[in-house]
Amino acid sequence: RLGVRYAIYRADAITSVSQNLLEDCQRWGAGKEKLYRIMRGVDLSRFHPVNDRIALRLSLGMGSGPMILSPRSAGKLYNLDTILLAIPEVVKHFQDAQFVFIWQSAEEKEVTILKNLAAGLNIEQHVSFVGNVPYEKVHLYNQAADVMVSVPSYDGVSSSILEAMSCGAVPVASNLSTTREWVEHNKSGLLVTPGDADR
């Protein structure tokens, strides 16, 4: 705490992508005149809607049913196990739904745990662990998706959410203050409790 207060006191300027984080800095003693919000952008030449999502899905080796994309890493923070635990309930209503998991890095041990969980839940036919996708191809999965799920326990302003929304995918995201700056519950997406597959 002393280190944070000292850094805030000594700083000539404090920048953040989130208004919420700037308000936190104020609570720690930063003067308003030091605070600057610098918005994070999305490359709209790449992240934009396409006319035919189903054709794109098929070209990526996916089925034609509703596609739910999880573009976050396989680490514990991102609660991918919670997404898997929710799938049995989802497929009761959307029997051809497919959940696609991509990431840019993941430890093999974490991926094995997720695959074993999917097998134990008997949902393997609804899950595609695509795994590592180079960033220059991430937009294709966002464009193919109907829904994007991002349910970390905590987060800053998520580029993944902004990219998905730019492609027209509906976000289902953790109910965090930084997410609420971009997603309004039941209007521009759904806000859920991180770590709780029922909520």
C-alpha positions in Angstrom: 0.0 0.0 0.0 2.8 2.4 0.8 4.4 1.6 -2.5 1.2 2.3 -4.4 0.6 5.6 -2.5 4.2 6.7 -3.1 4.0 5.9 -6.9 0.7 7.8 -7.2 2.0 10.8 -5.3 5.2 10.9 -7.4 3.6 10.4 -10.8 3.2 13.4 -13.1 0.4 11.6 -15.0 -1.6 8.4 -14.6 -3.2 6.7 -17.6 -5.7 3.9 -17.8 -8.0 2.3 -20.3 -10.7 2.1 -17.6 -12.6 4.9 -15.8 -13.0 2.6 -12.9 -9.3 2.2 -12.5 -8.8 6.0 -12.5 -11.4 6.3 -9.8 -9.5 3.7 -7.8 -6.4 5.9 -8.2 -8.3 8.8 -6.9 -9.3 6.8 -3.8 -5.6 6.1 -3.3 -4.9 9.8 -3.3 -4.3 10.8 -6.9 -5.4 14.3 -7.9 -7.9 14.5 -10.7 -5.6 16.7 -12.7 -3.1 13.8 -13.1 -5.6 11.3 -14.5 -6.0 10.5 -18.2 -8.2 7.9 -19.8 -6.7 6.5 -23.0 -9.2 4.4 -24.9 -8.1 1.1 -26.3 -9.1 0.6 -29.9 -10.0 -2.2 -32.3 -8.7 -2.6 -35.8 -12.0 -2.3 -37.7 -10.4 -3.3 -41.0 -10.0 -6.7 -39.5 -12.6 -7.0 -36.8 -16.0 -6.4 -38.5 -19.1 -8.4 -39.2 -19.3 -10.7 -42.2 -22.3 -11.5 -44.4 -22.3 -15.2 -44.0 -21.2 -16.5 -40.6 -22.2 -20.1 -41.4 -20.0 -20.3 -44.5 -17.1 -18.9 -42.5 -17.7 -21.5 -39.8 -17.7 -24.3 -42.3 -14.4 -23.0 -43.8 -12.9 -23.1 -40.3 -14.0 -26.8 -39.9 -16.9 -26.0 -37.6 -20.5 -27.1 -38.0 -23.4 -24.9 -39.1 -25.1 -24.7 -35.7 -24.9 -21.7 -33.3 -21.2 -21.0 -32.4 -20.1 -19.8 -28.9 -16.5 -18.6 -28.8 -14.2 -18.5 -25.8 -11.0 -16.6 -26.9 -9.4 -16.4 -23.4 -6.3 -18.3 -22.2 -6.6 -21.7 -20.4 -5.3 -20.4 -17.1 -7.2 -20.5 -13.9 -8.1 -16.8 -14.0 -10.3 -17.2 -17.0 -12.6 -19.9 -15.6 -12.9 -22.0 -18.7 -14.0 -24.9 -16.5 -17.1 -22.8 -15.6 -18.0 -22.5 -19.3 -17.7 -26.2 -19.7 -19.9 -26.8 -16.7 -22.6 -24.6 -18.2 -22.7 -26.4 -21.6 -25.0 -29.3 -20.6 -27.7 -26.8 -19.8 -27.2 -24.8 -22.9 -27.4 -27.8 -25.2 -30.7 -28.8 -23.7 -32.1 -25.8 -25.5 -29.7 -25.6 -28.5 -28.8 -29.1 -29.4 -26.5 -28.2 -32.3 -24.6 -25.5 -30.3 -20.8 -25.7 -30.6 -18.4 -24.2 -28.1 -15.1 -23.2 -29.7 -12.0 -22.5 -27.4 -9.1 -20.6 -28.8 -6.1 -19.1 -27.1 -2.6 -17.7 -27.9 -0.8 -19.7 -25.2 -1.7 -22.4 -22.7 0.1 -25.0 -20.6 -0.5 -28.6 -21.6 -1.5 -29.5 -18.1 -4.3 -27.0 -18.1 -5.6 -28.1 -21.5 -5.6 -31.7 -20.3 -7.7 -30.8 -17.3 -10.3 -29.1 -19.6 -10.4 -32.0 -22.0 -10.9 -34.5 -19.2 -13.7 -32.3 -17.8 -15.4 -32.2 -21.2 -15.2 -36.0 -21.4 -16.6 -36.4 -17.9 -19.5 -34.2 -18.7 -20.1 -36.1 -22.0 -20.1 -32.9 -24.0 -17.2 -33.6 -26.3 -19.4 -33.5 -29.4 -20.3 -29.9 -28.6 -16.7 -28.7 -27.8 -13.8 -27.8 -30.1 -10.5 -27.1 -28.4 -8.8 -25.4 -31.4 -6.1 -24.1 -29.1 -3.3 -21.8 -30.2 -4.4 -19.4 -33.0 -2.1 -16.8 -34.3 -3.4 -13.3 -33.7 -3.7 -12.5 -37.4 -6.4 -15.2 -37.6 -8.3 -14.5 -34.4 -10.7 -12.2 -36.2 -12.0 -15.1 -38.3 -13.3 -16.9 -35.2 -14.9 -13.8 -33.9 -16.6 -13.2 -37.2 -17.9 -16.8 -37.2 -19.3 -16.6 -33.7 -22.8 -15.8 -32.6 -21.8 -15.4 -29.0 -18.5 -14.7 -27.2 -17.9 -15.9 -23.6 -15.4 -14.2 -21.3 -15.8 -15.0 -17.6 -12.5 -14.1 -15.8 -12.5 -13.6 -12.0 -11.0 -10.1 -12.6 -10.0 -8.1 -15.7 -9.1 -4.8 -17.2 -10.8 -3.5 -20.3 -10.9 -6.7 -22.3 -9.7 -6.5 -25.9 -11.4 -9.8 -26.5 -14.8 -8.4 -25.7 -14.3 -5.3 -27.8 -13.1 -7.4 -30.8 -16.0 -9.8 -30.5 -18.5 -7.0 -30.3 -16.9 -5.3 -33.3 -17.7 -8.5 -35.3 -21.3 -8.6 -34.1 -20.9 -11.4 -31.6 -23.0 -11.0 -28.4 -20.8 -11.0 -25.3 -21.6 -13.1 -22.2 -19.1 -11.6 -19.7 -18.2 -11.4 -16.1 -20.1 -8.8 -14.1 -17.1 -6.6 -13.4 -16.9 -2.8 -13.2 -14.5 -2.7 -16.1 -16.9 -4.8 -18.2 -19.9 -2.7 -17.3 -18.3 0.2 -19.0 -18.9 -1.6 -22.3 -21.7 -4.1 -21.8 -25.1 -3.3 -20.5 -26.9 -6.3 -19.1 -29.8 -7.6 -21.3 -29.1 -4.8 -23.9 -25.7 -5.2 -25.4 -24.9 -8.5 -23.8 -25.3 -10.6 -20.7 -23.4 -10.1 -17.4 -22.8 -13.2 -15.3 -21.2 -14.2 -12.1 -17.6 -15.4 -12.7 -17.0 -18.9 -11.4 -20.7 -19.8 -11.2 -22.0 -22.0 -14.0 -25.6 -21.5 -12.9 -25.4 -17.7 -13.1 
